Amino acid sequence: MPKMRKKSDLPTKVCPACGRPFAWRKAWEKVWDEVRYCSDKCRAPKGRKV
């Protein structure tokens, strides 16, 4: 079984839409370099509600 990591040890990025930091998630494991936004809401165009 793989060794568990602390959340503080995971890589982080800053969302360009809201300016908040967000941490690496298992779902983003293969595409982490392409992830830019922290959520679907931040990824949506400004005039559109999700």
C-alpha positions as CSV (number, residue, x, y, z in Angstrom):
1,M,0.0,0.0,0.0
2,P,1.4,3.5,-0.9
3,K,2.5,5.8,1.8
4,M,-0.1,8.4,2.8
5,R,0.9,12.1,2.3
6,K,-0.2,15.0,4.4
7,K,-2.3,17.6,2.6
8,S,0.4,20.2,3.2
9,D,2.9,18.1,1.3
10,L,0.8,18.0,-1.9
11,P,1.6,20.5,-4.7
12,T,-0.6,23.6,-5.0
13,K,-1.6,26.1,-7.6
14,V,-3.5,29.5,-7.5
15,C,-6.7,29.7,-9.4
16,P,-6.6,32.7,-11.9
17,A,-10.3,33.3,-11.6
18,C,-10.8,33.6,-7.9
19,G,-7.2,33.9,-6.7
20,R,-7.5,31.1,-4.1
21,P,-4.9,28.3,-3.7
22,F,-6.0,24.7,-4.4
23,A,-4.2,21.4,-3.9
24,W,-3.5,18.4,-6.0
25,R,-6.3,15.8,-6.3
26,K,-6.1,12.2,-7.2
27,A,-8.5,12.8,-10.1
28,W,-6.0,15.3,-11.6
29,E,-3.1,12.9,-11.3
30,K,-2.5,12.5,-15.0
31,V,-3.4,16.0,-16.1
32,W,-2.0,18.2,-13.2
33,D,0.1,20.3,-15.6
34,E,-3.1,21.2,-17.6
35,V,-5.3,22.0,-14.5
36,R,-5.8,25.8,-14.2
37,Y,-9.0,26.4,-12.3
38,C,-10.1,25.1,-8.9
39,S,-13.7,24.4,-9.8
40,D,-16.3,24.3,-12.6
41,K,-17.7,27.6,-11.4
42,C,-14.3,29.3,-11.9
43,R,-13.8,27.6,-15.3
44,A,-17.2,28.9,-16.7
45,P,-17.3,32.2,-18.6
46,K,-18.0,35.2,-16.3
47,G,-21.5,35.9,-17.6
48,R,-22.8,32.4,-17.2
49,K,-24.0,30.8,-14.0
50,V,-23.3,27.1,-13.4
